[in-house]
Amino acid sequence: MAEWMEELRKLEGLRADSLITEEEFEKQKALLIPSQSNVTTYNLLGLGKGVSILSGLSAVLGLLTLIAFAYRASLLSDIKNGEYVSWSDADAADAFAGATVVFQWLIGIALLVLLIIWGWRAAGNIESKGRSGRWSRGWAIGGWFTPIMFFFVPYQVISDTWKKASDDVMTGGNRNNFWLTGFIFWWVSTVLSWLGSMAFNSYDTYSSLDDAITGDTLYAISGFFSIVAGIFIAIAFNQMSKRHTQ
């Protein structure tokens, strides 16, 4: 946190304890806060549009994932029940499922990079207004890579930049429910796909074919959650980026 922000918090404490008047507080505050010419602020519309586009693509891939893995699960069920499945159909199902996984990873990495950049810049924007969130700006990056904390810190960092960006007291403190829902559904999708992958990869004999079916079913369900997450995150970042231009 910037040194001037720490001093401002102390000043606010003095005002809260009635040790200084409101007039004295405003004078000291004006001296502490850097002038706008010395503060870097970011227009997040372009970056937010990039996040929204990639989130939309993620939703499309979620639909393809649902179709691909549900189809392969149905073929595996046919094999288990003794029905005939051609090699070409089996290979096509494997290729379809494999392709969706590859593109999910590629888009997921690109989306993560943009989310980190957006969070970092948005945190800088609210700091330029003399405001701060629950976590320092560095957690806009570190929160995504710290075990356990990556389940909630990235959400809170970005959520706080939404709340603190508005000068309107009435609307500024409200959370963005699209971001909350999108973040939760994204993690549910991620966990389900990981469990699905573990279950599918655990089978190596006909007797454990049920594991493969379970794995593909979980992966298909993760596709549904990915659809919802992508749509909600796209909407959220469109809204949040616009607030940072007001």
N, C-alpha and C positions, 0 to 999 in steps of 0.2 A: 504494500500500500504506500502511496506517495506520502512524503513527510507532511505536506501541507494538509492532507486529509486527516492525519492523526491529530494535528494541531486544531483542526476545525472541530473534531469530535470533542476535544477537551474544552473548546470554547462553548460548544453546545451544552456540555455538562455544567459549565459555570452559569449559563443562562437558565438552565433547568433548576439550579439551586438558588436562583435569584441573586447571584453574586455580581452579576452585571446586568445593565438594562438592555432592553431590546435595541435601543439606538446604538449603544456601545457594541453590542453583538454584531450589528450590521456593518459598522465601521471596520471592526476587526476582520470580519468575514471578507469584506471587499479587499482588504490587504493580503489576506491569505490565499484566496483563489487566484490561480494564474489567469492572466488576461487571455481572451479567446485567440489572440494572435499567436500565443505561445502554446496553445493546446491543439493537439491533433484529434480531429473528429472524422468519422467515416460515414460515407453514404452507403448504406447496406442494401439498396434496392437491387443492384446488379448481382451481388453475392447471394442475396435472398432468392432471387429468381433462379440462380443456379441450383440452390438447395431444393427449391420447389420442383424444378425440372427433373433432377435426379431422383427425388422422392416419388415423383409420378412414374418414372421409369421403373423404380423399385416396386411400385404397386402393380405395374404391368407384368413384371417378372414374377411377382407373387402369384398372379393368376396363372401364368405359364407353369410355375412350380406346382401349384395345386393340381393342374391338369396332368402334368407329366408324371408326378409320383402317384397320383390316384390311378392313372392308367397302368403304370408298372405294377402297382399293388394288385390290381385286378388280374393281370397276367400271372403273377405269382400265385394268386389264389386258384386260378385255373389249373396251373401246374400241380399244385398241392392236391386238387380234387381229381387229378388224373386226366384232365382234358388236354387235347393237343394244342400246343403253341409252337408256331414255326420259329426257326432260328432268326429269320429276318425280322419278325415281329419283336422278338426278344431283344435283338441288337438295336432295333430302332427305338425301343422303349428305353434302353440303357443310354443311348446317345442323346435322346431328348432330355432325360433326367440329368445327365452329366452336363449338358450344355447350360441348363438353367442354373446349376450350381456355380459353374465358372462365371457366368455373367452376373450372378448375384454377388459374388466376391468382388468382381471388378467395379461394379456400381457401388457396392457397399464401401469399398476403400475410398473411392472418389467422394462419396457422400460424407464419410467421416472426416476427410480432410477439409471439406467446405464447412462442415459444422464447427470444427475446431477454429478455423479462421474467423467464421462469423461470430462465435462466442467471444473470441479474443478481442475483436474490434468493437463489438457491442459493449463489452465490459469497459473498454477504453472510453466509449461515448458517455457512459453514465459517470465514470470517474471525472470526465471533463466538466460535468455539472456539479461536482462536489458530492456525489452520491456513491454509495457502495452497496454490494449485495452481501449475502451470507458468506461468500467465499471470495478470496482475493482473485485478481485477474489471472494469475498463473494457473489456477485450477480450471480455467477454460480449456487448458491443454492437459494438465496432469490428471484431471478428474476422469478422463477417458481411459487412462492406462494404470490406474491404481486399483488393485483388487478390492472387492466389496464396494468401495466408494464409487466405482463406475456404474453402479446400479442407481445412484441418486444424485451425485454431485453434478454431472453434466446437465441434468434436468434443472437443478436448482440454480446453477450459474446462468443458464439461458433464460430461465423463468424470471430471475431477478432483473435481468437487463430489459425484459418486457415491462415489468412493474415500475422500474425506476426511470425509464426513458421518458415517460409522460410528465408534463408539468401540471396536468390536471389531477388534482388530489382525489377527485371522485372516481376517476377511471384508472388512475395509475396503479393502484394497489391490487387490482383484480388479476387473478392468474389467467393465463391463456389455456383454456380447457382442451383446445385442439393439440397443443404441444404436450400437455400432460397425457392425454389419451394416446397420442401417436408414440410417445416415448415408451409408455407401458406396453403397448402392443408390439412395438419393435423388439423389446427385450423378450417378450413372450415368444415371438416368432423365432428369435435367435436361439433361445433355450430349446424350443421344440425341434428346430432343425438339427441342433447339436445332438439331442437325444435320439432323433431319427437316424442320424448318421452312425452313431455308436451302435444302435440296435441292428441296423442293416449290415454293418461291417462285422458284426459278431458271428454271423452265420457262415458255415463252411460245409455243411452237410445237409442232405435233404431233411433230416430230422429236425433241423433248426430253421427250416424255411419260415416258420411262424415269426421268427425274429426279423427276417427281411420284410415280411408283410407289415409287421408292426412299425418297423423303421420307416417304410415308405408312407404309411398312413400318418405317422407323426409329421413327416416332412410335408405331406399334402396339407395337413392342418396348419402348419407353420406358414404355408403360402397364403391362406386366408387371412391370418393375422398380419402378414406383410402387406397385403392389399390395403387393409384398413389403416395400418401405420403410415404407409406411403401417402395416402390421400390426406390424412389428418396433419402430417408433418408439412406437406406442401402448403396446405391452407394456413397453418400456424406461421410459417416463415414468410409468407406473403404479408400477413397482418403485422408481424413483429418488425419486419424490415421497413414497412411504411411508417410505423411509429417512430423509428429512429431518424426519419427525415422531417418530422414535424417540429 
